Amino acid sequence: MATKKKTEETKPEPTLLEQITALGVAEDIATKIVDDLGVTSVTDLTMLTEKDLTSIGMKAVPARKLLTAVKPS
């Protein structure tokens, strides 16, 4: 008698854009971070500078907040 393995329902991994917007970034800016700055992972965010972020239209204070949020411990 064959038994079926119970499959666990798992939530799909959030997309990169969802992860960036979860950090408080507006969706249009998150799209620019990916498309214009070439970010391909959340880890890539740690390589950005305030100048990078303001060059795509992000205001200075939100840019600093994002950089603080992703700063390695």
N, C-alpha and C positions, 0 to 999 in steps of 0.2 A: 504494500500500500504506500503510494507516494504521498509525501506531505509537502504542503506548500509552505515556503518560507514567508513569514510575515514581513511585509515590506513596510518600512517606516516612511511616513510622508516627511519629506524634507523641503524646506523653503529653498527656492532657487537663490543662488548667490546674487547679491545686488550688483547691478551694472556699475561701471566706473562713474558714469554720470550720477547715478543714484547715491553712490558713496560720497561724491563731491558735494552734491546738494544737501546731503545729511549733515555736512559740516557747516551749513548755513550759507552756502553760495547760491546765488540766483541761477536758475536753469540756463539762461542765455550766457552768462559768464562761464558756467561750468562747461558748456559746449565749446566756448572759445578756448578754455584751458586745454581741452582735449584736441580740438581741431587746429587751433593757431599755435599753441605752445608745444604740442606733440606729447602731452602727458599720456602715458599708457597704463599707469598703475598709481595707486594711492601713494606708494613709496616715491614716485617721481615728484610728487608735490613738495617733498622736502628739498628738492633741488632748485625750486623756483625762488626768485627774489621779489621784493616788493615792486621793483621797477618792471619786472616781467608782468606781474599782475595788473599794474596800473596801465601798462601799454595796451592791454586788451579791454580797457574801460572799467576795470574794478576800481572803486574808490580806495583811498589810502588806508583808512581805518579797517574796513572789512578785509583788505589784503593783509594787514598786520595780524588781524584776528585769525585768519586762515593759516598763516605761517606759524603762528604760535600754537595753533591746534595740532599741526602735523609735525611740529618740532620733536625730534627724538629725545627721549628722556635721558 
